[in-house]
Amino acid sequence: MNPPGEGDGGTFQLLLENGDTITSPYPAEWHVEVGAAFQANDLRCAIVSGIGEYSPDGELQRIREIESFGVAWVDDWESAFRRHVKLRGSNA
């Protein structure tokens, strides 16, 4: 995780389920929320929605812009993900 610079947001890396690591930017105003999530020892899963860049074969290469950031804890990550997907689908 890299904190925001002057007037800019920061970046963080995510380890995907397939073992790849990608970089994502985040807005400076989200620094406290994002930083706290990555300091939690029992974090299981970050749920990130946004605009990504993909390789020609469909692999996510990086996140260009995040629209939402949430966390799911060890004992509840599957239901948190399902809720997130359901809520996001209702906003479309």
C-alpha positions as CSV (number, residue, x, y, z in Angstrom):
1,M,0.0,0.0,0.0
2,N,1.3,3.5,-0.9
3,P,-0.4,6.4,0.8
4,P,-1.7,9.4,-1.1
5,G,0.7,12.1,-2.2
6,E,-0.1,15.8,-2.3
7,G,-3.5,16.1,-4.0
8,D,-3.3,12.6,-5.4
9,G,-4.7,9.3,-4.2
10,G,-2.7,6.2,-3.2
11,T,-2.4,2.7,-4.5
12,F,-2.6,-0.8,-3.1
13,Q,-2.0,-4.3,-4.4
14,L,-4.6,-7.1,-4.4
15,L,-3.7,-10.8,-4.4
16,L,-6.3,-12.4,-6.7
17,E,-7.7,-15.9,-6.1
18,N,-5.6,-17.2,-9.1
19,G,-2.4,-16.0,-7.4
20,D,-1.8,-12.9,-9.6
21,T,-1.2,-9.5,-7.9
22,I,-2.7,-6.3,-9.4
23,T,-2.4,-2.7,-8.5
24,S,-5.3,-0.4,-7.8
25,P,-5.5,3.3,-7.2
26,Y,-7.7,4.8,-4.6
27,P,-8.9,8.4,-3.9
28,A,-7.1,10.3,-1.2
29,E,-10.3,10.7,0.8
30,W,-10.6,6.9,1.1
31,H,-7.1,6.6,2.8
32,V,-8.4,6.0,6.4
33,E,-10.9,3.3,5.2
34,V,-8.4,1.5,2.9
35,G,-5.6,1.8,5.4
36,A,-7.6,0.4,8.2
37,A,-8.8,-2.5,6.1
38,F,-5.2,-3.5,5.3
39,Q,-4.1,-3.3,8.9
40,A,-6.8,-5.8,10.1
41,N,-5.2,-9.2,10.8
42,D,-8.4,-11.1,10.1
43,L,-9.2,-9.6,6.7
44,R,-10.1,-12.3,4.3
45,C,-11.2,-10.5,1.2
46,A,-11.4,-7.0,-0.2
47,I,-14.4,-6.4,-2.5
48,V,-13.5,-3.8,-5.2
49,S,-15.7,-2.6,-8.0
50,G,-14.5,-0.3,-10.7
51,I,-12.9,0.0,-14.1
52,G,-10.2,-2.5,-15.0
53,E,-7.8,-3.2,-17.8
54,Y,-7.8,-6.7,-19.3
55,S,-5.4,-8.7,-21.4
56,P,-6.6,-9.9,-24.8
57,D,-7.4,-13.3,-23.2
58,G,-9.6,-11.7,-20.6
59,E,-7.2,-11.7,-17.6
60,L,-7.5,-8.7,-15.3
61,Q,-4.3,-6.7,-15.5
62,R,-4.9,-3.8,-13.2
63,I,-7.7,-1.6,-11.8
64,R,-7.7,1.8,-13.3
65,E,-10.4,3.4,-11.1
66,I,-12.3,2.0,-8.1
67,E,-15.9,2.9,-7.6
68,S,-16.4,1.1,-4.3
69,F,-14.2,-0.7,-1.7
70,G,-15.4,-3.1,1.0
71,V,-14.0,-5.8,3.2
72,A,-15.2,-9.2,4.1
73,W,-14.0,-10.9,7.3
74,V,-12.8,-14.5,7.6
75,D,-16.1,-15.8,8.9
76,D,-18.4,-13.9,6.5
77,W,-16.6,-13.2,3.2
78,E,-18.9,-15.3,1.0
79,S,-22.2,-13.7,2.2
80,A,-20.6,-10.2,2.1
81,F,-19.6,-10.8,-1.6
82,R,-23.1,-12.0,-2.5
83,R,-24.6,-8.9,-0.8
84,H,-22.2,-6.7,-2.7
85,V,-23.0,-8.3,-6.0
86,K,-26.7,-8.1,-5.4
87,L,-26.5,-4.4,-4.3
88,R,-24.3,-3.5,-7.3
89,G,-26.7,-5.2,-9.6
90,S,-29.7,-3.2,-8.3
91,N,-27.8,0.1,-9.0
92,A,-27.2,-0.7,-12.7
